[in-house]
Amino acid sequence: MKNLIACSLAGALALAATTANAQTPEQFYRGKQLKLVASFAAGTDYDQWSRLIGRHMSKHVPGNPAIVVQNMVGAGGMQGANHLAIQAEKDGTFIMMIGRNLPYQALTKDPGVRFDPLAFNWIGSPEVATRVCSVLDTAPIKKAEDLFEATAIVGGNGAGSAVTQTPTLLGAMLGMKFKIIEGYPAPSDIILAMERGEVHGFCGSYLAMHQTPGWLENGRLKILFNLEQAPIPGVNAPSIFQFAKTDEQKKILSIYSSSVELGRPIAAPPGVPADRVAALRTAFEATMKDPELLAEAAKQKLDVQVVTGPQVEQLIRNLMSSPPELIDKVNQLTRGK
């Protein structure tokens, strides 16, 4: 009798799975809830983008599921990425905007990584980011060159984040002087610490610098340099590549800064049916062309520069094929060795 019950139960589960997989994306998503999770705290640019997309994407997903935006905070976004790989629903009802630096963390074999970036189903990114280091005008550093003589006290938010890794790398490789104060969950917390005089500044996205209370506009916040090869148009600051002394240093900076091309990447877990991944990718691209989203993005000063799911996937593949000897070097430097 027990064997009969077990067989019946197994058969029922198999039938249910077969029925679910036989559904079209529209049939599957109708009446369901789709979770869009930001792997950083409320108030961050990841949260800002996630909530903007969440308000508009439902009408472009077949079946129009309700979209709920949530936050999953921890270890510079690492907790969220590990959850996406291991615990998240793999039926297409869970997607996450993860830290763009996390594929790089996997590349350098960070001990906290429990995911394979190549196994994720990449949906797309709404922007191409720019990473900078900046300080208030009250800091002893007035320009990038000053970092070789004076120390910038900067905020950090975890070993798995670019906010901490950027000054660590630049200090170890180029000799720039940074003192990192950890424990700030988000750039907004570092900005408050800057107001209180606890730190001089931080390294993060150029968008995050616009979260300051008018400091860029009134000249209180000074951009020291950006991490990409070309300087930011209209910003009076050099590229960090200007300070690289060897070809190896330039190659290391290229590997490290490659993650900014990922922008704010959204991924579904491994194992999601291919037709649902395709539907989510199409819906994402349609959402990023939605006139209502574009109007709202403009009001929030968000620059929409879409990177499609296949493009994100190719960027990840390129990154993960970096030469092993350089990976080892980057790995050492981002740990301050």
Rosetta silent file (secondary structure, phi, psi, omega in degrees, C-alpha in Angstrom):
SEQUENCE: MKNLIACSLAGALALAATTANAQTPEQFYRGKQLKLVASFAAGTDYDQWSRLIGRHMSKHVPGNPAIVVQNMVGAGGMQGANHLAIQAEKDGTFIMMIGRNLPYQALTKDPGVRFDPLAFNWIGSPEVATRVCSVLDTAPIKKAEDLFEATAIVGGNGAGSAVTQTPTLLGAMLGMKFKIIEGYPAPSDIILAMERGEVHGFCGSYLAMHQTPGWLENGRLKILFNLEQAPIPGVNAPSIFQFAKTDEQKKILSIYSSSVELGRPIAAPPGVPADRVAALRTAFEATMKDPELLAEAAKQKLDVQVVTGPQVEQLIRNLMSSPPELIDKVNQLTRGK
SCORE:     score description
SCORE:     0.000 S_00000001
   1 L     0.000  -44.163 -179.884    0.000    0.000    0.000 S_00000001
   2 H   -61.309  -40.474  179.516    2.835    2.429    0.933 S_00000001
   3 H   -64.751  -37.445  179.394    4.545    1.730   -2.377 S_00000001
   4 H   -64.860  -43.855  179.400    1.278    2.330   -4.205 S_00000001
   5 H   -63.525  -43.696 -179.726    0.756    5.663   -2.446 S_00000001
   6 H   -61.761  -42.623  179.162    4.366    6.681   -3.138 S_00000001
   7 H   -65.024  -40.754  179.003    4.027    5.810   -6.793 S_00000001
   8 H   -63.606  -42.549  179.719    0.746    7.693   -7.047 S_00000001
   9 H   -64.695  -44.919  179.097    2.278   10.749   -5.398 S_00000001
  10 H   -61.190  -40.457  178.758    5.338   10.641   -7.659 S_00000001
  11 H   -64.506  -39.957  179.674    3.083   10.311  -10.679 S_00000001
  12 H   -65.196  -42.060  179.594    0.988   13.273   -9.600 S_00000001
  13 H   -65.249  -41.151  179.183    4.062   15.440   -9.081 S_00000001
  14 H   -64.301  -39.094  178.844    5.468   14.429  -12.448 S_00000001
  15 H   -65.756  -41.101  179.855    2.153   15.224  -14.122 S_00000001
  16 H   -63.682  -42.344  179.772    2.010   18.617  -12.425 S_00000001
  17 H   -64.642  -41.658  179.034    5.551   19.425  -13.530 S_00000001
  18 H   -63.599  -41.583  179.224    4.791   18.314  -17.087 S_00000001
  19 H   -63.213  -43.731 -179.797    1.633   20.415  -17.162 S_00000001
  20 H   -62.480  -43.485 -178.931    3.477   23.484  -15.859 S_00000001
  21 H   -69.495  -22.948  179.953    6.248   23.092  -18.425 S_00000001
  22 H   -80.153  -13.038 -179.751    3.678   22.678  -21.205 S_00000001
  23 L   -70.549  147.152  169.600    2.185   26.100  -20.461 S_00000001
  24 L   -72.441  160.835  175.834    3.016   29.083  -22.608 S_00000001
  25 H   -54.698  -38.443  179.278    4.685   31.968  -20.745 S_00000001
  26 H   -63.836  -44.568  177.821    1.395   33.871  -20.867 S_00000001
  27 H   -63.755  -39.814 -177.919   -0.498   30.947  -19.336 S_00000001
  28 H   -66.881  -46.021 -173.098    2.185   30.466  -16.697 S_00000001
  29 H   -80.162  -19.711 -177.213    2.459   34.088  -15.572 S_00000001
  30 L   -61.207  125.282  178.309   -1.252   34.939  -15.588 S_00000001
  31 L    81.721   -0.419 -178.972   -2.413   35.444  -11.997 S_00000001
  32 L   -96.375  173.573  176.956    1.071   34.947  -10.556 S_00000001
  33 E  -115.079  130.718  177.997    3.429   37.236   -8.651 S_00000001
  34 E  -107.836  122.426  178.706    6.885   38.019  -10.013 S_00000001
  35 E   -90.012  128.213  171.397    9.523   39.048   -7.472 S_00000001
  36 E  -114.599  110.801 -172.303   12.131   41.592   -8.536 S_00000001
  37 E  -108.305  131.459  172.521   14.771   41.718   -5.818 S_00000001
  38 E   -94.968  128.870 -175.219   17.470   44.351   -5.395 S_00000001
  39 L   -87.141   20.026  175.073   20.541   42.884   -3.709 S_00000001
  40 L  -135.282  171.281 -171.417   21.328   46.203   -2.012 S_00000001
  41 L   -70.340  160.057  172.968   19.601   48.419    0.541 S_00000001
  42 L   -58.410  140.142 -179.661   16.677   50.762   -0.019 S_00000001
  43 L    95.797  -13.847  176.582   17.864   54.137   -1.230 S_00000001
  44 L   -80.010  166.820  178.154   20.741   52.777   -3.326 S_00000001
  45 H   -66.863  -28.719  173.995   20.856   53.206   -7.086 S_00000001
  46 H   -62.818  -44.339  178.451   20.191   49.445   -7.428 S_00000001
  47 H   -63.855  -42.741 -179.425   17.009   49.929   -5.407 S_00000001
  48 H   -60.401  -47.083  178.595   16.085   53.020   -7.414 S_00000001
  49 H   -65.933  -42.880 -177.817   16.411   51.197  -10.734 S_00000001
  50 H   -60.673  -43.598 -178.614   14.625   48.071   -9.453 S_00000001
  51 H   -69.966  -35.487  176.218   11.616   50.028   -8.250 S_00000001
  52 H   -63.986  -48.260 -179.996   11.416   52.026  -11.460 S_00000001
  53 H   -64.701  -41.317 -179.381   11.488   48.873  -13.591 S_00000001
  54 H   -60.880  -30.518 -179.607    9.079   47.100  -11.248 S_00000001
  55 H   -73.053  -17.474 -172.463    6.483   49.838  -11.687 S_00000001
  56 H  -122.531  -14.518 -170.575    6.392   49.378  -15.467 S_00000001
  57 L   -76.769  -26.209 -174.946    7.449   45.838  -16.390 S_00000001
  58 H   -55.027  -40.788 -176.045    4.217   43.999  -15.524 S_00000001
  59 H   -70.989  -10.993 -179.254    2.383   45.244  -18.608 S_00000001
  60 H  -105.279  -10.799  176.563    5.152   43.861  -20.847 S_00000001
  61 L   -85.738  131.851  178.221    5.426   40.370  -19.315 S_00000001
  62 L   -54.195  133.968 -179.110    3.028   37.863  -20.935 S_00000001
  63 L    86.543  -10.004  175.338    0.102   37.275  -18.592 S_00000001
  64 L    50.181   57.918  177.160    0.807   40.550  -16.732 S_00000001
  65 L   -66.780  152.358  173.182    1.898   39.113  -13.361 S_00000001
  66 E   -69.199  135.883 -179.700    1.959   41.439  -10.375 S_00000001
  67 E  -109.084  124.563  179.029    5.539   42.565   -9.731 S_00000001
  68 E  -112.044  124.489  179.257    6.723   42.957   -6.141 S_00000001
  69 E   -96.576  129.367  179.953   10.051   44.709   -5.519 S_00000001
  70 E  -131.017  168.324  176.611   12.016   43.605   -2.460 S_00000001
  71 E  -119.318  142.121  175.014   15.493   44.131   -1.002 S_00000001
  72 L  -132.927  103.798 -169.412   17.966   41.476    0.095 S_00000001
  73 L  -104.830  141.945  173.784   20.937   43.065    1.818 S_00000001
  74 L   155.429  133.039  172.888   24.215   41.522    2.929 S_00000001
  75 H    55.937   44.778  177.503   27.942   41.201    2.196 S_00000001
  76 H    61.549   33.263 -179.460   28.030   43.785   -0.579 S_00000001
  77 H    91.696   -9.138 -177.180   25.315   41.979   -2.543 S_00000001
  78 H   -63.420  -39.070 -178.804   26.945   38.556   -2.143 S_00000001
  79 H   -59.828  -42.146  179.314   24.103   37.218   -0.009 S_00000001
  80 H   -65.137  -44.281 -179.442   21.597   37.993   -2.724 S_00000001
  81 H   -64.043  -39.604  176.986   23.647   36.396   -5.507 S_00000001
  82 H   -64.679  -39.582  177.410   24.160   33.228   -3.454 S_00000001
  83 H   -62.726  -42.472  179.970   20.420   33.115   -2.757 S_00000001
  84 H   -59.220  -39.846 -177.333   19.708   33.509   -6.478 S_00000001
  85 H   -75.207  -34.999 -168.273   21.942   30.546   -7.292 S_00000001
  86 H  -108.225  -44.827 -168.606   20.852   28.183   -4.540 S_00000001
  87 L  -108.802  -22.882 -173.802   17.484   29.021   -2.995 S_00000001
  88 L   -65.153  149.746  176.908   15.486   31.211   -5.381 S_00000001
  89 L   -58.678  134.307 -175.815   12.487   29.799   -7.238 S_00000001
  90 L  -106.993   28.867 -179.519   13.631   28.447  -10.604 S_00000001
  91 L  -105.339    1.554 -179.603   10.292   28.682  -12.380 S_00000001
  92 L   100.713    4.296 -179.859   10.642   32.250  -13.686 S_00000001
  93 L   -99.429    8.920 -178.070    8.877   34.023  -10.809 S_00000001
  94 E  -139.087  120.761  173.557   12.096   35.344   -9.234 S_00000001
  95 E  -132.870  157.445 -174.592   14.619   37.740  -10.771 S_00000001
  96 E  -141.050  138.090  169.221   17.294   39.832   -9.099 S_00000001
  97 E   -90.343  107.624 -174.144   19.309   42.958   -9.823 S_00000001
  98 L  -101.547  163.720  178.113   22.689   41.875   -8.496 S_00000001
  99 L   -61.545  129.830 -177.578   25.870   43.819   -7.875 S_00000001
 100 L   -65.024  -18.336 -179.089   27.748   44.317  -11.104 S_00000001
 101 L   -83.195   -9.261 -173.301   30.990   43.584   -9.252 S_00000001
 102 H   -70.798  -36.996  172.979   29.903   40.084   -8.242 S_00000001
 103 H   -58.977  -37.093  175.675   30.873   38.263  -11.466 S_00000001
 104 H   -63.568  -37.707  176.735   34.308   39.756  -10.928 S_00000001
 105 H   -62.251  -37.792  176.671   34.218   38.406   -7.360 S_00000001
 106 H   -67.586  -39.465  178.696   33.546   34.954   -8.796 S_00000001
 107 H   -58.586  -41.454 -176.833   36.395   35.411  -11.266 S_00000001
 108 L   -90.901   11.518  174.192   38.832   36.168   -8.445 S_00000001
 109 L    58.094   46.082  174.853   37.519   33.243   -6.368 S_00000001
 110 L   -57.979  133.932 -176.110   36.236   35.263   -3.448 S_00000001
 111 L   -63.014  -17.351  179.856   35.668   32.769   -0.599 S_00000001
 112 L   -85.197   -8.759 -175.510   32.095   33.992   -0.122 S_00000001
 113 L   -73.940  127.492  175.435   30.983   33.125   -3.664 S_00000001
 114 L  -123.552   23.884 -175.277   28.522   30.244   -3.955 S_00000001
 115 L  -137.025  159.989  174.869   27.411   30.955   -7.521 S_00000001
 116 L  -115.386  112.177 -178.061   28.591   30.618  -11.113 S_00000001
 117 H   -57.090  -29.606 -179.300   27.861   33.784  -13.143 S_00000001
 118 H   -73.179  -15.184 -179.860   27.788   31.719  -16.328 S_00000001
 119 H   -88.174  -18.336  179.104   24.919   29.632  -14.931 S_00000001
 120 L   -69.120  153.554  173.117   22.608   32.607  -14.369 S_00000001
 121 E   -98.127  103.170 -173.246   20.007   33.530  -16.990 S_00000001
 122 E   -79.507  127.034 -175.662   20.831   37.175  -17.705 S_00000001
 123 E   -94.348  -34.716  179.014   17.787   39.334  -18.458 S_00000001
 124 E   146.282  175.822  178.478   19.476   42.675  -19.155 S_00000001
 125 E  -136.273  141.401 -177.279   20.708   45.915  -17.622 S_00000001
 126 L   -83.856   -8.167 -176.048   19.118   49.389  -17.750 S_00000001
 127 L  -154.343  166.145  167.738   22.355   51.351  -17.849 S_00000001
 128 L  -110.751  118.443 -170.521   26.088   51.397  -18.415 S_00000001
 129 L   -86.578  165.438  173.375   27.618   52.656  -15.191 S_00000001
 130 L  -129.821  131.965 -176.953   30.590   54.876  -14.481 S_00000001
 131 E  -108.149  135.587 -177.909   32.688   54.402  -11.335 S_00000001
 132 E  -137.807  165.435  167.284   34.481   57.304   -9.636 S_00000001
 133 E  -118.597  137.087 -175.727   36.245   58.249   -6.407 S_00000001
 134 E  -143.113  158.878  176.578   35.303   61.562   -4.815 S_00000001
 135 E  -140.772  159.090  172.812   35.888   63.640   -1.682 S_00000001
 136 E   -72.542  159.187 -178.358   34.357   66.730   -0.074 S_00000001
 137 L   -69.392   -9.471  177.036   36.114   70.062   -0.528 S_00000001
 138 L   -85.009   -7.767 -178.781   37.063   69.987    3.169 S_00000001
 139 L   -73.276  155.636  177.190   39.350   66.960    2.625 S_00000001
 140 L   -71.389   -9.750  179.109   43.131   67.387    2.446 S_00000001
 141 L   -97.259  123.393 -179.851   42.983   65.866   -1.045 S_00000001
 142 L  -108.868  -21.619  179.147   42.115   68.343   -3.796 S_00000001
 143 L  -150.514  166.235 -174.288   43.134   66.310   -6.830 S_00000001
 144 H   -57.186  -39.381 -177.612   44.045   62.716   -7.668 S_00000001
 145 H   -60.760  -27.149 -178.911   47.779   63.357   -7.430 S_00000001
 146 H   -64.449  -21.009 -177.977   47.379   64.368   -3.778 S_00000001
 147 H   -67.958  -11.936  176.534   46.551   60.744   -2.901 S_00000001
 148 H   -86.969   -9.524 -178.789   50.241   59.882   -3.200 S_00000001
 149 L  -119.102  -37.371 -177.588   51.061   62.329   -0.404 S_00000001
 150 L  -119.211  160.099 -175.236   47.931   62.626    1.790 S_00000001
 151 L  -102.355  131.386  173.035   45.371   60.044    2.974 S_00000001
 152 E   -96.170  125.614  175.824   41.712   60.047    2.006 S_00000001
 153 E   -89.739  116.616 -174.359   39.398   58.548    4.625 S_00000001
 154 E  -123.444  151.866  177.620   36.659   56.779    2.660 S_00000001
 155 E   -81.092  150.365  177.017   33.568   54.796    3.567 S_00000001
 156 L  -132.126  157.278  177.391   33.215   51.104    2.771 S_00000001
 157 L  -134.844   37.661  171.334   30.310   48.668    2.714 S_00000001
 158 L   121.680  147.168 -175.880   31.857   45.219    2.679 S_00000001
 159 L   -62.857  -23.013 -179.648   34.691   43.214    1.195 S_00000001
 160 L   -87.845    3.955 -175.135   32.467   42.029   -1.675 S_00000001
 161 L  -107.970  151.556  176.835   31.630   45.562   -2.835 S_00000001
 162 H   -66.723  -26.221  179.659   33.389   47.882   -5.273 S_00000001
 163 H   -59.379  -36.461  177.256   33.036   50.653   -2.674 S_00000001
 164 H   -90.170  -41.015 -173.788   35.615   48.810   -0.565 S_00000001
 165 H   -69.546  -32.915 -177.433   37.574   47.006   -3.270 S_00000001
 166 H   -60.790  -55.235  178.234   38.328   50.062   -5.406 S_00000001
 167 H   -65.080  -30.669  177.489   40.421   51.950   -2.823 S_00000001
 168 H   -62.423  -47.966  179.286   41.957   48.652   -1.670 S_00000001
 169 H   -61.662  -47.744 -175.367   43.147   47.853   -5.203 S_00000001
 170 H   -68.398  -32.540  175.750   44.418   51.355   -5.919 S_00000001
 171 H   -67.986  -45.597 -176.613   46.272   51.512   -2.643 S_00000001
 172 H   -71.097  -36.794 -173.594   47.978   48.153   -3.110 S_00000001
 173 H   -92.582  -43.832 -174.201   48.836   48.571   -6.794 S_00000001
 174 H  -100.925  -13.756 -178.447   49.397   52.288   -7.360 S_00000001
 175 L    84.419   12.999  175.281   50.346   53.415   -3.875 S_00000001
 176 L   -69.722  144.537 -172.194   47.414   55.774   -3.456 S_00000001
 177 L   -99.200  110.822  176.358   46.677   56.445    0.213 S_00000001
 178 E  -127.725  141.594  167.134   43.224   55.448    1.423 S_00000001
 179 E  -116.189  119.448 -173.772   41.940   54.629    4.885 S_00000001
 180 E   -98.727  124.856  174.590   38.725   52.620    4.609 S_00000001
 181 E  -103.034  110.698 -176.499   36.079   52.859    7.323 S_00000001
 182 L   -84.060  171.415  171.852   33.756   49.861    6.967 S_00000001
 183 L   106.506    3.908  178.993   30.204   49.346    8.202 S_00000001
 184 L   -95.965  118.571 -174.239   28.117   51.630    5.987 S_00000001
 185 L   -64.689  -30.314 -173.030   25.268   49.631    4.376 S_00000001
 186 L  -150.288  160.572  176.622   24.752   51.964    1.408 S_00000001
 187 H   -53.682  -34.812  179.710   26.211   55.068   -0.286 S_00000001
 188 H   -61.388  -33.532  176.907   23.479   57.154    1.336 S_00000001
 189 H   -70.556  -34.994  177.303   24.903   56.156    4.745 S_00000001
 190 H   -68.362  -38.580  178.309   28.385   57.187    3.636 S_00000001
 191 H   -61.078  -41.841  175.816   27.010   60.534    2.482 S_00000001
 192 H   -63.006  -38.711  178.052   25.552   61.097    5.954 S_00000001
 193 H   -65.572  -34.009  176.179   28.942   60.148    7.423 S_00000001
 194 H   -65.180  -40.943  177.747   30.572   62.722    5.162 S_00000001
 195 H   -62.538  -35.393 -179.213   28.170   65.358    6.513 S_00000001
 196 H   -81.731   -6.712  179.485   29.137   64.357   10.058 S_00000001
 197 L    83.669   14.142 -179.175   32.833   64.585    9.246 S_00000001
 198 L   -76.299  -35.309 -179.761   33.514   60.861    9.784 S_00000001
 199 L  -137.198  161.536  178.632   34.915   60.314    6.283 S_00000001
 200 L   -84.352  -33.555 -174.118   36.133   62.455    3.395 S_00000001
 201 E  -179.318 -156.850  178.325   34.370   60.609    0.604 S_00000001
 202 E  -164.570  166.463  174.922   33.952   57.253   -1.151 S_00000001
 203 E  -107.785  125.752 -177.873   34.422   55.339   -4.390 S_00000001
 204 E  -169.080 -165.538 -178.317   31.216   54.323   -6.140 S_00000001
 205 E   -71.546  151.150  176.828   29.028   54.911   -9.159 S_00000001
 206 H   -62.218  -32.515  176.657   28.777   58.370  -10.663 S_00000001
 207 H   -62.826  -40.018 -179.912   25.019   58.049  -10.206 S_00000001
 208 H   -62.396  -30.289  178.540   25.498   57.557   -6.461 S_00000001
 209 H   -65.516  -24.125  178.337   27.349   60.888   -6.324 S_00000001
 210 L   -78.800   -5.845  174.974   24.137   62.552   -7.477 S_00000001
 211 L   -78.935  -10.728  177.896   22.448   61.336   -4.292 S_00000001
 212 L   -68.937  155.372 -177.227   24.374   64.003   -2.402 S_00000001
 213 L   -76.742   67.611  176.776   22.409   67.164   -1.441 S_00000001
 214 L    78.054   13.339 -174.643   23.537   69.285   -4.377 S_00000001
 215 H   -67.751  -35.356  177.616   27.250   68.834   -3.641 S_00000001
 216 H   -66.454  -42.772 -176.423   28.227   68.182   -7.255 S_00000001
 217 H   -67.590  -38.697 -176.767   26.320   71.211   -8.459 S_00000001
 218 H   -94.405    4.080  174.530   27.688   73.620   -5.845 S_00000001
 219 L    85.910    3.027  179.434   31.240   72.314   -6.002 S_00000001
 220 L   -69.915  -31.517 -178.422   31.404   70.782   -2.513 S_00000001
 221 E  -102.529  126.114 -178.134   32.042   67.302   -3.936 S_00000001
 222 E  -108.520  120.695  173.192   35.176   66.839   -6.019 S_00000001
 223 E   -77.813  120.180 -177.701   35.472   63.945   -8.470 S_00000001
 224 E   -83.539  -40.416  179.978   39.107   62.839   -8.274 S_00000001
 225 E  -171.503  164.750  172.328   39.101   60.328  -11.156 S_00000001
 226 E  -115.317  163.941 -171.823   37.008   57.687  -12.890 S_00000001
 227 L   -93.489   -8.197  179.114   37.856   53.985  -13.316 S_00000001
 228 L   -87.307  167.218 -175.345   37.245   53.625  -17.056 S_00000001
 229 L   -66.703  -37.094 -179.476   39.927   54.265  -19.693 S_00000001
 230 L   -96.995  137.436  175.557   38.334   57.448  -21.032 S_00000001
 231 L   -60.591  157.065  178.488   37.626   60.412  -18.715 S_00000001
 232 L   -73.068  125.395  178.505   33.964   61.320  -18.172 S_00000001
 233 L   -57.591  133.808  176.683   32.885   63.973  -20.691 S_00000001
 234 L    82.903   -3.037  178.864   32.214   67.307  -19.012 S_00000001
 235 L  -110.460  126.529 -176.974   33.871   66.307  -15.730 S_00000001
 236 L   -82.313   71.765 -179.455   37.193   67.925  -14.911 S_00000001
 237 L  -154.386  145.981 -178.581   38.906   64.782  -13.676 S_00000001
 238 L   -81.720  169.395  168.072   41.352   62.275  -15.198 S_00000001
 239 E   -81.919  147.205  177.724   40.978   58.550  -15.785 S_00000001
 240 H   -61.506  -23.192 -179.250   42.759   56.333  -13.258 S_00000001
 241 H   -62.314  -21.239  178.119   44.604   54.827  -16.252 S_00000001
 242 H   -62.432  -24.337 -174.789   46.682   58.025  -16.317 S_00000001
 243 H  -101.538    0.099  176.772   48.407   56.819  -13.141 S_00000001
 244 L   -74.571  131.792 -173.551   49.144   53.250  -14.274 S_00000001
 245 L   -98.297  -19.697 -176.738   52.910   52.820  -14.660 S_00000001
 246 L  -133.093  164.095  176.206   53.105   49.439  -16.447 S_00000001
 247 H   -62.625  -37.129  179.070   51.212   47.433  -19.047 S_00000001
 248 H   -62.618  -43.104  178.441   50.339   44.904  -16.353 S_00000001
 249 H   -61.369  -39.694  178.387   48.760   47.593  -14.205 S_00000001
 250 H   -65.261  -39.594  178.851   46.703   48.769  -17.186 S_00000001
 251 H   -66.118  -39.977  178.441   45.539   45.192  -17.872 S_00000001
 252 H   -64.183  -43.591  177.418   44.572   44.754  -14.211 S_00000001
 253 H   -63.181  -36.120  178.697   42.603   48.004  -14.263 S_00000001
 254 H   -64.204  -43.794  178.085   40.891   46.859  -17.468 S_00000001
 255 H   -63.078  -46.013 -177.134   39.788   43.595  -15.830 S_00000001
 256 H   -65.595  -42.657 -175.918   38.636   45.394  -12.705 S_00000001
 257 H   -80.994   -8.558 -178.839   36.770   48.173  -14.520 S_00000001
 258 H   -61.393  -25.693 -177.386   35.128   45.787  -17.000 S_00000001
 259 H   -65.878  -22.607 -178.963   32.313   45.203  -14.520 S_00000001
 260 H   -67.410  -23.871  177.444   30.983   48.728  -15.009 S_00000001
 261 H   -65.233  -19.977  179.537   29.896   47.743  -18.513 S_00000001
 262 H   -76.549  -16.178  178.445   27.391   45.433  -16.830 S_00000001
 263 L    64.327 -118.065  177.235   25.568   48.429  -15.356 S_00000001
 264 L  -122.705   76.939 -169.062   22.832   47.120  -13.022 S_00000001
 265 L   -71.730  137.684  177.255   22.436   43.551  -14.326 S_00000001
 266 E  -106.993  135.025 -178.346   19.238   41.585  -13.759 S_00000001
 267 E  -135.696  150.760  167.719   19.372   37.787  -13.695 S_00000001
 268 E  -102.102  158.324 -178.053   17.062   34.829  -13.245 S_00000001
 269 L   -65.011  167.099  170.455   18.326   31.724  -11.433 S_00000001
 270 L   -62.657  151.350  172.524   19.844   28.733  -13.212 S_00000001
 271 L    87.940   -0.469  177.644   17.305   26.201  -14.469 S_00000001
 272 L   -71.231  135.736  179.331   14.492   28.556  -15.514 S_00000001
 273 L   -52.953  139.922 -172.393   12.716   27.232  -18.644 S_00000001
 274 H   -59.788  -36.466 -177.653   14.153   28.820  -21.791 S_00000001
 275 H   -68.769  -30.197  177.856   10.824   30.178  -23.070 S_00000001
 276 H   -75.287  -36.763  174.717   10.279   32.078  -19.807 S_00000001
 277 H   -60.931  -45.581  179.259   13.795   33.492  -19.921 S_00000001
 278 H   -61.292  -40.938  179.465   13.129   34.643  -23.481 S_00000001
 279 H   -65.040  -40.123  179.338    9.808   36.193  -22.409 S_00000001
 280 H   -68.011  -38.744  177.522   11.482   38.052  -19.521 S_00000001
 281 H   -63.603  -45.347  179.247   14.234   39.338  -21.793 S_00000001
 282 H   -63.277  -42.266  179.648   11.714   40.597  -24.334 S_00000001
 283 H   -64.163  -40.056  179.106    9.611   42.169  -21.585 S_00000001
 284 H   -62.479  -47.158 -179.488   12.658   43.899  -20.102 S_00000001
 285 H   -62.630  -39.445  177.474   13.666   45.413  -23.432 S_00000001
 286 H   -66.107  -38.133  179.191   10.089   46.595  -24.044 S_00000001
 287 H   -61.850  -40.594 -177.254    9.953   48.081  -20.549 S_00000001
 288 L   -73.645   -8.223  173.303   13.104   50.099  -21.169 S_00000001
 289 L  -103.989   -2.659 -177.194   11.450   51.640  -24.252 S_00000001
 290 L   -63.186  123.169 -178.583    8.194   52.389  -22.398 S_00000001
 291 H   -56.797  -35.534 -179.920    7.480   56.155  -22.701 S_00000001
 292 H   -67.960  -41.534  176.640    6.165   56.285  -19.127 S_00000001
 293 H   -64.278  -43.930 -178.090    9.332   54.675  -17.758 S_00000001
 294 H   -61.740  -38.664  178.720   11.545   56.963  -19.849 S_00000001
 295 H   -66.066  -41.911  179.464    9.722   60.038  -18.572 S_00000001
 296 H   -68.652  -38.068  177.996   10.054   58.883  -14.975 S_00000001
 297 H   -62.034  -40.643  179.114   13.732   58.011  -15.486 S_00000001
 298 H   -62.349  -40.469  178.569   14.392   61.505  -16.797 S_00000001
 299 H   -64.592  -33.717 -179.911   12.799   63.053  -13.695 S_00000001
 300 L   -87.959    2.922 -179.030   15.009   60.867  -11.492 S_00000001
 301 L    60.403   39.056  175.672   18.102   61.765  -13.570 S_00000001
 302 L  -100.526  126.180 -176.994   18.594   58.126  -14.552 S_00000001
 303 L   -93.403  107.290 -178.315   20.348   57.661  -17.886 S_00000001
 304 L   -77.382  116.028  173.876   18.805   54.717  -19.742 S_00000001
 305 L  -137.616   93.276 -169.631   21.424   52.813  -21.750 S_00000001
 306 L   -70.407  133.601  167.819   20.113   49.292  -22.277 S_00000001
 307 E  -114.834  118.736 -175.326   22.400   46.274  -22.269 S_00000001
 308 E   -71.895  165.329  177.917   20.395   43.257  -23.450 S_00000001
 309 H   -55.528  -51.292  177.844   20.439   39.864  -21.779 S_00000001
 310 H   -60.525  -33.972  178.583   22.590   38.234  -24.503 S_00000001
 311 H   -68.315  -41.611  175.947   24.984   41.201  -24.355 S_00000001
 312 H   -60.520  -45.124 -179.480   25.334   40.882  -20.577 S_00000001
 313 H   -58.128  -41.819 -179.969   25.949   37.154  -21.009 S_00000001
 314 H   -67.963  -39.287  176.746   28.730   37.818  -23.539 S_00000001
 315 H   -60.766  -40.319  178.195   30.367   40.405  -21.266 S_00000001
 316 H   -64.530  -43.715  179.740   30.345   37.831  -18.476 S_00000001
 317 H   -61.616  -42.126  179.147   31.902   35.205  -20.751 S_00000001
 318 H   -62.647  -43.951 -179.630   34.627   37.640  -21.793 S_00000001
 319 H   -62.516  -45.144 -174.950   35.358   38.517  -18.183 S_00000001
 320 H   -71.904  -10.736  178.180   35.469   34.902  -17.027 S_00000001
 321 L   -98.249   14.113  178.578   37.991   34.025  -19.766 S_00000001
 322 L   -61.094  149.913 -178.538   40.601   36.486  -18.432 S_00000001
 323 L   -57.840  133.200 -177.084   44.174   35.091  -18.161 S_00000001
 324 H   -56.358  -37.492 -177.353   44.633   33.108  -14.918 S_00000001
 325 H   -66.704  -34.245  177.337   47.886   34.857  -13.989 S_00000001
 326 H   -75.210  -35.084  177.008   46.205   38.266  -14.104 S_00000001
 327 H   -59.593  -45.098  179.282   43.209   36.957  -12.188 S_00000001
 328 H   -61.336  -39.769 -179.724   45.528   35.828   -9.408 S_00000001
 329 H   -66.167  -45.412  178.568   47.194   39.238   -9.369 S_00000001
 330 H   -61.906  -40.902  179.889   43.875   41.096   -9.213 S_00000001
 331 H   -57.799  -44.190  179.238   42.722   38.725   -6.501 S_00000001
 332 H   -66.074  -44.725 -174.323   45.748   39.589   -4.360 S_00000001
 333 H   -67.834  -37.040  179.966   45.484   43.326   -4.933 S_00000001
 334 L   -74.291   -8.080  172.716   41.793   43.633   -4.070 S_00000001
 335 L  -104.228    9.635  175.314   42.624   42.014   -0.763 S_00000001
 336 L    77.919   23.474 -177.182   45.378   44.560   -0.164 S_00000001
 337 L  -101.712    0.000    0.000   48.287   42.203   -0.769 S_00000001
